[in-house]
Structures are given as C-alpha cells and as structure tokens.
Amino acid sequence: MQQDIGLMARSGSDILWRLESNPDLTFYERIRRRLILQEVAATLRLPMSRNTAELNQLIDNCRLYNGEIKDYFGSEEPAALYQDQHHLTAHEYILMPPDVQNMVHMQKTTHPDFADRILAQHHNINDDIQFDNAAYLQLRGMIT
C-alpha cells in the first residue's frame, strides 16, 4: 500500500518518511501539527490519552535522531508562533494560527456548555485531558 499512496521512507525508520503528494509534511511539520492539536484539544477540553508519553517520544526522537532528521528532510524554517488572540491557553504565543484560533473561540462562545458536557462523560478526567506544559514547551522550543 505504501507505493499506492506514494509513501517514501528510509528503511528501518518510522519517522523518516514523506508523501509524494505532500512533500512539505516533514517530521517537524508533523510535530507542529501535533502541538496545534494539543492546543485545540486542551482549549475545548477534548480527551487526549497518552499525551505526555507521545510528547516525550517526540522529544526523544528529536534528540536522538536530530542529524538523521536534518539529513533526510533538509533545513527546516522555525515554526511560526502567533499571539493567543482570545486567551485560549495559558501562553501568550501559540502555534495555533489565527484562523484556527477564531474557529476554536467561536466554538467556545457558541457552545459554552460543551466543556461541561465533555467533563461529565469522563470518570477520571485528569488521565484523559491534560496539558503537559513542560513537555509542550520543550517540544515547541525544538521547532520554533
């Protein structure tokens, strides 16, 4: 199936891959998108299991395979940070682009009970919904 979807990967690596149809989807771009997902999910109080474990795995991959990642994908421009226009997070600057911030803010404003409904559906909310600030900031610092 890899040939069918145009996946090009370095043998023996699960992080050194790209798609012919989306060559800009580098390892660092995947990290950026993952961190934006975390910002959105935390703002809307959506469950994210294994959040800290995933962030730590990405941090370790960056540290351990930095040279190989750069060799495979080439130089990467630092990811852009945007001012948190609607104070969605505890951070002044976030990776979430302004258009996404506006959509998330609209969701929160239009459906103020949404977070309460999500919280009511979880028995142990701290295990499912968390914002690991230390790992988030460490990984964000690696790509900005």
Secondary structure by P-SEA (a helix, b strand, c coil): ccccccccccccccccccccccccccaaaaaaaaaaaaaaaaaacccccaaaaaaaaaaaaaaacaaaaaaaccccccbbbbcccccccccccccccaaaaaaaaaaaaaccaaaaaaaaaccccccccccaaaaaaaaaaacc
